[in-house]
Each structure stands twice: as C-alpha cells, then as structure tokens.
Amino acid sequence: MQGAASGIDFLRKYCFDTDGRMFFHVTRDGQPIRKRRYFFSETFTVIAAAAYAKASGDERIADFSRELFGQCIHYATTPGLLPAKYTGTRPAKGIGVPMIMINTAQQLRATIGDTRCDEWISTWIHEIEQDFVKHDIRCVMETVAPDGSIIDHIDGRTLNPGHAIEGAWFILHEAHYRGNDPHLIRLGCQMLDYMWERGWDQQYGGILYYRDVCNKPVQEYWQDMKFWWPHNETIIATLLAYIMTGDEKYARWHRMVHDYAYDHFHDKENGEWMGYLHRDGTVAQTAKGNLYKGPFHLPRQEWYCMQLLNEHLQTS
C-alpha cells in the first residue's frame, strides 16, 4: 500500500497545473512537459483514486477523488472553459465526453460513492440519446454539431463503431444497476444493433475501425484495419445484451466477435493480444504496448465478463 500511496502523492503534488487540469507528460522528478486539451486523464485518475481509497480506507484520497470528479463535471459542462477542438467554422462536440463521464461516475459510485452520480449519469445518457443516436438512419454518431445535427463534412461523417458500442454497454450496465430499466435496455441494444450493422466486416469478420455515415470514403488510411480494443468492447456489449434480453441474436454475435478476437489477436505462444491487424486479419505489427495500447481494455473485458457470467450462473 505504501507504494500506491506514494504514487498518488506524486500525482497530487506534481501532475496538476495551477488551473486544476493534469499534465499529460512530466519528468521523473515531476517537471511538466505537456498538457492536452482533453480531461480524460483526470477522469481515469478519479477512477483509480476511488478504487485505491476503497482498498486502503484512506479518506484523504476519497475526498481527493470526489473533488476531482467535481472538477471534471465543471470541465464537461462549462462552454469555453477548455480550448476549442474546432474553429467556429464547424463547431462540434464528441460523444467521448458524456461516455467517459458516465463510466467515471459509475466507477466512483461503485467504490466510494458520491451523491451526484445518479443524476449526472442520467444527464449524460440523455445527451447521448438526444444528440448522438440517430434512429432514422440506424446510427450512433461520433461527432455532431452543438445542436446534435449531423455535420456533412468528412470529419463529421466519420463513425467509430467500437467506441459507440462501448457507450452501448455503459448504458446497458446502468440499466442493470437500475433493476433492468426497460428504456435503457432498449437504448443500449439499439446502439449495439446500429453499430454492429455498420461496423462488422461481412467479408473478413471483425470490427472495422472507421466508417462513413453516408458510406463515402473515410479520410484515415487505417479505416479498414482491426484494432484490439473495439473487439474487447464488443465482447462485453454482446454478452451483456444477451444476458439482459435473452435474445439469441446477441449470443450469436458474442460468439462471432469472441472467436474472431481470440483467433486473430491472441498471441497463443506468448500470451496477451496483438494490437493491430490488417483488414484480412493478418498481424500488422507485433508490438503489444505503445502510446495507445496499454493494459486496460483486455483485462477489463475479461474481468467484467467473468463477473457477468458468475452472476448469471448464480441467478439462473
């Protein structure tokens, strides 16, 4: 526990700027190198600090986690507080902020508790449902205009199926927490349905990385590759959808994505997963860790699915 406490103390002492936001890179002695416009590092710190506070009983860190959660709410809800991602020519907002805030609040609630969580989770789910889920075209947008309308530009049309499916299981998780709330089950399953239809590669299997909402060419050259993490999120979402609905469609999808992922990403000789495949499922490169791929999505998927299955077996 001492090592963990020292790590948290280092974070608190050196990794926050005077405006309350975190530096993205610091030197070994805590000198700042770089800060990003996003506040995702802060949300992950809330989750980690809350988990440590629960494990250690350290109320000082519990208070720190709740205080930082309040700052994240402030970042997420105060227009103009953070530098704009886009110019005034095409103002936009992304699904990432309400998604990460839902999950941050869920994790905080599950570990040390916070009376603000339920209300804010409802607010962020409403934003996703109102602005990003497009039932008329069976789609979940990654980026929309501030009023929720679709931006007919290459950036605005780009979809990330794996990211939207991750959001779907956050909402299904909330449905489960609320005693199988039927509205949230329906919403989460619709999001999964829409983005499976758009993201599953009918020719080679696996989840395509990017798609265009109008089926036009996608700007990023890696758009048809298979990345590890969308498959982790889809494995969770399909299992959760099946357990909550009993619909055999989701059981079939779960087997499809599970078998694809463990056949293609899993390094059967050395363990863990490769991160990047070509569209045909061959390995693009063998590095298992880099600036983007770390020990997060795969362990979370396997731990969460184990919890789901254990609970399901005990209650069925």
Sequence and secondary structure as in RCSB ss.txt:
>XXXX:A:sequence
MQGAASGIDFLRKYCFDTDGRMFFHVTRDGQPIRKRRYFFSETFTVIAAAAYAKASGDERIADFSRELFGQCIHY
ATTPGLLPAKYTGTRPAKGIGVPMIMINTAQQLRATIGDTRCDEWISTWIHEIEQDFVKHDIRCVMETVAPDGSI
IDHIDGRTLNPGHAIEGAWFILHEAHYRGNDPHLIRLGCQMLDYMWERGWDQQYGGILYYRDVCNKPVQEYWQDM
KFWWPHNETIIATLLAYIMTGDEKYARWHRMVHDYAYDHFHDKENGEWMGYLHRDGTVAQTAKGNLYKGPFHLPR
QEWYCMQLLNEHLQTS
>XXXX:A:secstr
 HHHHHHHHHHHHHSB TTS B SEE TT  EEE  S  HHHHHHHHHHHHHHHHH  HHHHHHHHHHHHHHHHH
HHSTTSS  SS TTS  EETHHHHHHHHHHHHHHHHT  TTHHHHHHHHHHHIIIIIEEGGGTEE SEE TTS  
  SHHHHEE HHHHHHHHHHHHHHHHHTTS HHHHHHHHHHHHHHHHHHB TTT SB S EETTS   SSTTTT 
EEHHHHHHHHHHHHHHHHHH  HHHHHHHHHHHHHHHHHTB TTT SB SEE TTS EEE  S SSS  SSHHHH
HHHHHHHHHHHHHHH 
